[in-house]
């Protein structure tokens, strides 16, 4: 019976191909076009990173070379990144402090706010969500001047003390841009979790806070993890705020330090050293995304499930 069924299905497929040759050709053309499109997107995304890696492996004297393969390869540029005048090691530590603090604060505040917006029923909740997400649409440059005036205050009657060249001057503005997106994402995750879970936990003796901490947070872990990764990458790559509020080399972040690399002369641009620093800054983020890609995809897809 099975052999007869296979033969019948094969013959039916051949009959359909003969009956609808245009349809089979369209399917083949569509499949080829999809593969070509995906290959073009991959090349478009990978080519700049490949060029950065290749440029970092050239000799320091071949910074303007256009060869796709370094000949001979060299790691002298990576040694130059950590030269004493660049202060790049300290800049990496500052980036970790600023990005880590921003991510932690964003998650703490964002989870509480998102949980309240997902569970509480009040008039104008949709408007509040729209107002929150609209706060992230302001260009950074429009807020730099008022923030600079606030953080440069020296009189005791102003809102802030003198915060220039401090970590809080880098963390708070970055937090204001990262928090709206985190609240918006986490609200979607908390909404999809049934409220009966918390009610069952409270029947078993949990307080609302314990139900949130012991029941809801573990279930919302993919969304929280995805939000943390996105926030950390955004804070790690931030440039304008760090450049404005941290002119002191001892407090500047890695992105600012890279922009201030100097060559051996006043008119020399250290292309190879800058590319090597870019590789050092990018590779940890790339590895983190590749290692945790399943959690990230699960979190992004879970937020759209109702």
N, C-alpha and C positions, 0 to 999 in steps of 0.2 A: 504493500500500500504506500509506503513512504517513497519508494522509487518512482511509482506512478505519479504521486503528488508533485515531486520535484520536476519530473518531466513535463507535467501539465503546466506548472507555474513558469518554467523556462520557455515553453512554447508560447504561453500567453504574453510574456515579456517581449519575445521576438515579434509576435503579431502586433503588439502595441507600437514597437519601434517602427515596423514597416508601415503601420497605419498612420502614425504621427511622426514623420521624420523631422518636421520643423520643431516640434516640441523637444525632441531629444537634442537637437542641435542648440536650441536656446539654453537648455539646461547645461550643456557642455560649455557654451560660451560664458554663461553666468558663473560657472564654477571656476573657469580660467580667470575671469575678470576679478573674482573675489580673491583668489590667490595672488594675483598681480597687485591688487590694491593693498592687501595685508603686507606683502613684501615691500612695497613702496613706503608704507607707514613705518615699518620696522627700520628700514634703511634711513629714513628721515630722522628718526629718533636716536638711532645708535651712532650715526656718522659723526655728529659733533663730539660725542664722548670719545669715540675712537680717535678722532683727530687730536683731542686733548691729551690722550694717553700717548699717542705717537710723538707729539711735540715735546712731552715731558721726558721722553727717552732719548731725545737727540742730544748731541753735544751742545754745551752752552754757547758755542760760537756759531751754531747752525739754527738759531732761533727763527730765522725767516725762511727756512727750507720748506719746500712744498712736496717733498717725497712722502709717499704713503707708508713706507717702511723705513725706520731709522737705520742708517748704515754709517758707522757702527753704532749699536745701542749703547747708552750710557746712563748712569744713575747720578751723575754729578749735579743735575738740577734738583734732585730730591735732597741732596746734602746742602745745597745752597738755600733751600727753603728755611732751614733751621739755623741759618747764620745769625750771629749775634745782633746784627743791625735790624733784622726783620722782626724779631720778637714774636715769632709765629707760635712757639710752644705755649707761651702765656696767652696768646689770642685764642688758641684752641680750648684752653681751660675756661676762659671767659665765655666762649660760645656754649660750652657744655653747661656752665652755671646758668646763663641767661635762658637757654632753650629748655633746660630741665625745669627750672623754676617756673617759667611761663607755662609749660605743659602741665605741671602739677596743679598750679593755681587755676588754670583753665578747666581742668577736669573736676576739681573740687567745687568751684562755683557753678560750672556748667551742669554738672549732674544734679545739684540741688534745684537750680532754676528750671532745668528741663523736666525733672520729675514733677515739680509743682505745676508747670504748664500742661503736662500730660494728664494729670490726675484731677486737678482742681477745675471746677466749673464756675466761670464768672463771665460777666458781660465784657465783650471786647477782647477776648482771648486771641482771636485771629488777628486783630489789629496790633496787639502787643507783639505777637510773633513777627508780623510784618515790620514793625518798628525796630525790633531787635536785629533782624537780618539786614535792614536798610542801614544800620549803623556801620556795617562792614563795607559799605559801598563808597564811603568818603575817600577820596584820594589822600594818601599820606601827606603829600606836600601841603595840602590845605590846613592840616593840623599841626605841622611842624612849628610854625611861628607862635601860635598861642601856647603850645606846650613848652617851647623854649623860654618864653616870658615867664611862665609859671615856675619852671624848674630853675630859673636864674634868679629868683627872688632872694634878696639878702636882708630884708626887713622882717621883724617878727610878726607884722600884721598881715603878711601875705599868707596864702593857703599852704604853700610848700616852703620848706627851707631850701638852701642852695643844693640842688641835686645833680648838677652837671658832674660828669665823671663818676657816677655811682651806678651800681647795678639796678637799683629801683627805677632810675631814669630810663633804663633800657627795657625792663620787664613790664612796667605798667602800660606804656604805649603799645607794646606788642600784644599784651593781654587784651587791650581794648579792641584790637582787630581780630584776634583769634577767638575771643569768647562768643561773639554772635553766631559764627558758623558752628561752633561746638554745641551751643544751646539748640540750634536748629536741627542738627543731626541727632543729638541725643533725645530730643523730644519725639522724633519719629520712632526710635527704638523703644522708648518707654510706652508709647501709645500702643504698640503691637502686643505688649504683654498684658494678659487679662487681669483685671482688678481682683478677680476671685482668688488669685494666688496670695495676695496680701491679706485678704479677708480670712482665708484659711489659716494663714500663719498667726493672725491675731486671735483667732479662735483657739489656737494651740497655746496661747499665752504670750505671744510676742507683742511688743509695742510697735507703733507705726515705724519708728526708727529702726528697730531690729528687723522688722519685715523687709524694709528697704535694703538694709545692709546684708542680710543673710539670704534673702530670696530673690529680690529684684536685681541687685547688682551682679550676682553670678550669672543670671540668665542674660543680662545685657552686656556681658563681657566682650563679645565681638564688636559691638558698637562702640563701647568705651575704648577698646584697644585701637580701633580704626581712627577714632577721633584723636587719640593720643599721638599716633604716628603722623597724621596730617598736621596737627598743631606743632609737633616737634620739628618737622621738616620746614614749615613756614617760618618758625622762629629761628631755626638754624641758618636759613638763607636770607634773613632780613638784613638790609643794608642801610637804608636811608636814616632810620632812627638811630642806629648804632653810629653812623658817621656824624650825625648832628650832636648827639648828647654825650659822646665819649671821645673827645679829641685827644685825651691822654693815652699814649701807647700802652700803658699798663692796664687799661680797662677796656680797650677796643676788642672787638670780636674778630673772628677769622676772616670774614668777608671784607671788613675794613682793612685789616692787615694786608690782605692780598692786593688791594687797590693801591697801597702805598709802597709796594716793593720797588726798589730802585736798582739800577744797573751799576756797572763799574764806573761810568761817567754820567754827567748830567744829561746827556742826550741819548743814552743807551736804555732801551726797554728790555727788561729781562723776560722775554717771552717764555723761554723754557722753564724758568723758576716759577712764573705765574701759573703755567700749565701744570707743573708738578704739584703746586699748592692746591690747585683745583681738583686734581685727582685725589689728594689726601682728604680734602673736605667732602668729596662726592662719594668715594668708595664706601665709607661706613654706612651712609644712608642707603646706598644701593644694596649692600649686603643685608641690611635690616629688612628692606622691602622684600628681597628674594626669600629670606628665611621665613618671614611671617606673612607671605603672600596669601596663604590659605585663610588665615584669620582676617586679613584685610578684605579679601573677596567675600568671605562669609559675612563680615560686618556690613559691607556696602550693599550686598544683596538682601540681607535681613532687614535693613531699614526700609526697603520698598515693599515688604510683604505685609499684607493686611489680614 
